[in-house]
Amino acid sequence: MSILAILANIITVIFFLVVLSYYVLVFIKPKKKKPGKTGKSLTIIIPAYNEEPYIKDCLIAAINADFNGKKDIIVIDDGSKDKTILEIKKAIKGKPSNVSVKLIKLNHGGKSNAINTALKYTQSELIAIVDADSIIAKDSLVELAKVLSPKEYAGACGVIKLKNKKKFISLWVHIEQLYNSLIRMLFSKIHANIVTPGPLSMYKRKALEKINGFSTKGFSEDVDVTIRLIRKGYKIAFSEKSVTETNMPYTVKGFGKQRTRFAKGWLNIFKKHMQIGNTMIDIYSLPLMLFTYIQGVIMGIVTIYNITSGYILYFSSKGVIFSGEVLRYFIEWFSIAGVIRWITNIINGNIELSFLVAISIIVTLLTYPLFLIAIIKYEKKFTMWHLIPLLFMAPFWFVIMIIYIINLPEYFKKHQYNIWEKCN
């Protein structure tokens, strides 16, 4: 057995334990939080860079969102080169007199720098960060403020969906975001959530001040700020009643740029924050995220090898470049059809049922229900727009695996700066 095969088997067993842990969390009932005083003042910070297509809808949603207290909005234009400022001015027209909107223009310096600049202009008890391509639900701020009220909590997040979910790649990304929301909810039960995502998160201002705001070093500022708050002894809340819809890149180029940034960001997080400790993020979350990255790299290499070697062995070596059988071969690799055929062959005795094969079957059968739970929980319905990506999840994950592999050298770079550019 090759080293790669041994590593793949080890990873399969660990992945089984990881998925099993998710199901354990499903059945855990968290302790009821003792409510504290809900913040009476809130500032919504919207950092924007070349957000012409989205900023108007984002700002109108923020203006109209409910909040039980004083609500201000600060829009930071981070050196946009399009018509972002013009769209901001359109959105502000006719706004209610009880909502103040401040526009600050900066030279292009990055998202974290933009947020930190806005923080200097507010004394509000609560701070909400909203991505300029996102639309918050009318009650989302109220719901986050509720779960953030206990004294020990410093940050809170909710459910993220896609606004442009019917675009090509977005079909898969929407399912991924629902799944990620479910995982954040499960992790929050044991105070292990380490992500307060960009589309909408809320923080206590004084807690942010204690950690000197957002770091300008590293792409994953939403993960970094959460970890640093937890290291200060705070907890992170989650609200299933707070929903935000966001627009994500749906072109191949845009998706590739975004996922490259994500991959680089996680590598920086591992380098910066991995440590031996007794908190749940040290015992569970961070090791799990590191394992997920390693799994992506190793399984990506194994998968590429298996697909390529299989094609060469069964087809190209015999002079067959493309045929109906070749098409079937790739469909089975890239869809759930391959999983069904694999399980059928085991049942029929064509494949020997070993311990590792049994583990592989179980982990496969346990993974898909988590996606279904997320869809039903947060969408309340199941449609063909959910079915299509579920049937063909493999290509989506293969692409991410390849991106993980390509970006490994980033780990060895000395510095990583939070300077953004649009992915669309």
N, C-alpha and C positions, 0 to 999 in steps of 0.2 A: 504493500500500500504506500502511495506517494505521500510526501510531507503535506502537500496541498489537500489530499483526501483526508488525512488524519486531522488537519486543522478544520476542515469543513465538518467533520463528524463531531469534533469538540464543540464547535460553534453551534451546531444543531442542538446538542444537549443543553448548552447554556441558554440558547434561545427558547427552548422548551420551558426551562425554569423561569425565564423572564415573562413569557406569556402566561404561565401559570400564576405568577405573582399578580398580574393584572386582574385575573379572575378572583383572586383572594381579595384584592382591593374593591372589586365590585360589590362584595358582600359585607364589607366593613361599614359600620354605621358610625360616622364621626360624632364626636361629642358636640353637644349644642353649645354654640358660642355665647358667651355672656355679652349682650349688646352694650355698647357704650354710647357716647354722645355722637350723633351724626354731624359731620362737619357742616357749618352754616355758610361757608364761603368756598367757592370753587373757581379755579382758573383752568380753562381748556387751552392747552398749547398745541398748535398745529404747525409743525415744521413743514415747509414746502420747497421743493426744488423741481422746476419744470413740470408743474401739475396742472397745466391748462385744461385738460379734458375732465378733471375730477374735482378740482378745488371748490368750485361753486356749489356743487351738490353736498360736498363734505361740510362746508361752512354753513349752509342753510340748515342741514340736519343738526349741527352743533348749536346753532342759534335757537332752533325750535325744541331742542331736547329739554325735558323737564328736570328741575332740580329744586329741592326745598331749601332755598337760601339764595345768597348773592352769587351770580354767575358772570364771569368775565371770560373773554376769549382773546388770546394773543396768537396772531398768525405771524410766523417768522418766514419771510421770503429769503431763502439762502442763495441769492445771486441767480435767480431764474433767468433764462435767456428766451423764454417763450412769453405767452400772454397771461401768465399766472396772476400777476398783479391786477390786470384788467378784469379778470374773472372774479378776483377777490372783491373788487370795488362793485361789481354787479351784484354779488351775493349780499353785500352789506346794505344796499339800497332797500329802504322800507323795513329795516329790522326793528323789532320792538325797542322802545326807549329804555327799558329796564335791563337790557343786555348791552354791555360795552364791548366793542371789538377794536383791538389795537393792532396795527400793522407795523412790523419792524422789518426793515430791509438790511440785509447783510451781504458782504462779499462771500463767495462760495467757501464754506468752511466745514461742512459736514453736519449730519443730523444731531449728534450729541452736542456739538458746539451751539447749534441753533436752540436746542432745548435749554441748555444752561444759560444762554443769553436771556431767554424769556423768563426763566426763574428769578432773575435779578429784578424783574419788573412787577413782581407779585408778592403779596403777603397772605394770600388765601390759605385756608387750612388744608384744602385738598387740591391736588394737581391731577388733571386728566391729560394724557398724551394721546392724540389722535393722528394717525397717518392721513395725509392730505388726499389719498385715494380711497378713503374709507367713509362709510356712512353709518353713523351710530343710530340705534333705535331710539325712539322717543323716551322710553323709560330706562335706558341702559345706564345713565349716570346715577339715577336714584337707586337702582339695584346694586350698583357697585359701592355706592356710599354706605348702604345698609351693611353689607358684609365686611366693609372696612372699618366699621365703627368700634369694634372691640379694641381696647388699648394696645394689645400686643401685635396688632396687624399694621403693616406699613404699606402694603401694596395689594392690589386686587385686579383680577382679569375675568373675562367671560368667554362666551362662545363666539367663535369666528367662522363666518361663512363667506362664500364668494359671491360678489355681485354679478360678475361676468362669467358665471359658472357654465354657460352653454357654449362658450368658445372652445376650440379644439383641446388644447392641453389642460384648460381649466376644468374640464370634466373630471380629470384625475386629481387635480389640485384641490377641488372642492371636497372630494371624499377625504383626501389627506387632511384638510383643515378640520373637518368634522371629527375625524379620528384623533387628531392632535388635541382638540378641545376636550374630548372624552378622557384622554390620557392626563391632561392637566387637571381635570376634575378629580380623577382617581388619585393622582399624586397629592393633591391638596388635602385629601383625607388624612394623610400621615405627615403633612407639612414637608413634602418632598418636591413640590412644584418649583422649577427654577426658571420659568419663562413668564414674563408679563408682556405679551405680544404687542407689537407696534400699532396695529389697527385701533385698539383701545385698551388702555390700562389706566388705573388710578392709583395715586400715591398720597401719603401724608407729607406735606411740604417739609415739616421739621425733620422727618426721617431722611428725606433726600438731602437735606442740608448736612446731616450728620455724616453722610458718606460723600460729601462734596459733589453731589449731582451725578450726572452721567459721564462715563469715561469716554474720552475722545480717542482712546487707543483700542481698536478692535471693531469689527463689523457688527458683532452680535451684542449691541448695547442693551437690548431688552433682556438678554440672559445675564449679562454682566451686572446690571443694576440690581436684578433680583437676587443673585447670589450674594452680592455685597450687603444688601439689606438683611438677608438671613444670617450672614456672618456677624452682623451687629446685634443679633438676638431677636429680630423681628420675624413675624410670620406673614405668609402670603395667602390671601383669600381667593375664592373662586365663586362666581355667581352664574348659575345656569339660566337665570332670568335676564341677564345682560347680554344682548346680541348685537354684533356689528357685522356689516357686510363690507367686504373689501374687494378692490379690483387688483388682480395680479397679472403678470405678464402671460400672454397666451401664444406668443410666437416662439419658434424654436430658439431664435437668437436671444429674445428677452428672457425666456425661461432658463436658458443656459447661463446667462449673466447673473441672474438672481441666485440660482443654485450654487454657482461658483462662489458668490459672496457668502452664502450660508455655510458652505463647506469650510471656507477660510475662517469664517467667524467661529465655528465650533472648534477648529484646531487651536485657535487663539485662546478660547475658553479653557480647553484642556490644559494648555501650557500655563495659563495664568492661575487657574483655580483648583486643579486636582491636588488633593492633599489627604493625608490620613487624619480622620477626625471622628467624632462621635455623633455628629448631626445626621439626619436622614439624607441630606444631599450628599454627604461624604460617603455614607454607607450604601446608598441606593441610587439616587438620581444621576450624579456625575459618573460613577462607574458604569451605569447602564447606558448613558449617552456615549461614553467612550467605547463600550462594547458594540453599540449600534454602528459607530463609525468603522471600527475594526471589522465587524461583520460585513459591512458594505464593501470594504476593500477586498477582503479575502473571498467572499462569496461572489463578488464581481469578477475576480480573476478566474475562479473555478468555473463560473457560468460561461464566461467568454471562451475559456478553453474547451469546455464540454460541447458548446454549440459549434465552435469552429472545427474541432477534431471530428465530431460526428458528421458534419457536412462533408468534410474531406474524405472520411472513411467510406461513407455510404453513397456519396454522389459524385463529387468532383473527380475523385480518383478513378471513377468508372466512366468519366467523360460526360456526366450529366451535370449541367450547370443549373438548369431550371426545368421543373416538371411539376405535375400534380402532386407527386410524392414529396418533392422538395417543399412545395407550398404547405402541405400537411405537416411536414417536419417542423417548419418554423411556426405554424399556427399552434402546434402542441407546446412548443417552447414558450410562446408569448401569450398564451391564454390559459384559462382554467381547464380547457380540454385536455391538456397534458397531465394535469393533476388527476383528472377523472380516469384517464387511460392508465396512469401509473397505479392508482388504487385498484382499478379493475384487474390489472395484470397480477397484482398481489393476491387478490381474492381468488383468481383463477389458478394460482400456483405457478404462474410464469416467472414471477420474481420471488426469491426466497425471503420470507418474513424474519429478518433478524431483529435484534434489539434496536439498532440504530434506525432501521427502516420503520419499525413500529413507532419510535419517537418522532420520526419525520412525518409520519401520517398524522399522529396526534397533534403535533404543533401546527400542521397545515389546517387541520379541521378546527382547531381552536382559534386561529387567526381571523378567519373570515367572519365569524359571529361578532367579533369586536367592531368591525366595520359596520355590520348591520345594526348593532346596538347604537352606535353613534348616529347613524342615519335616522333611525326611528326616533331616537331620543330628541334630536335637535331639528329634524325636518318634519316629523310626525307623519311621514308618508314615504313610500318607496316607488320610484318611477323608473322609466327606461334610462333617464339621465344618470341614475345611480347604478343601474344594471350594467351598462356598457363598460364603464371603468372597472367595475368589479370583475367582469369576465376577462378583461385584458389588463390586469394590474402589472404583470411581469415586465412589459417594456418600460413602464414608468420607473419601476425600481431599478431596472438594468441601467437606465440613463443616469440615475442618481448615483449608482455604484461606480460607474465610469467617472463621473465628476469627482467623487470622493478620491478615486485613485489618482487622477490627474493633478489634484490639488495638494497631495501629500507634502510636496516640498515647502509649502507655505508654513508648515510647522517649524521649520528651521530658520525662518526669517526673524530678525531681531525685533522689528516693530511692525505693527499693523495699525493704520490710521483710519478713523471713521469718516472718510470722505466718500460721499455717495454720488451715484449717477443713476439716471432713470434706466430701468431695464426694458421698458416697452419699446 
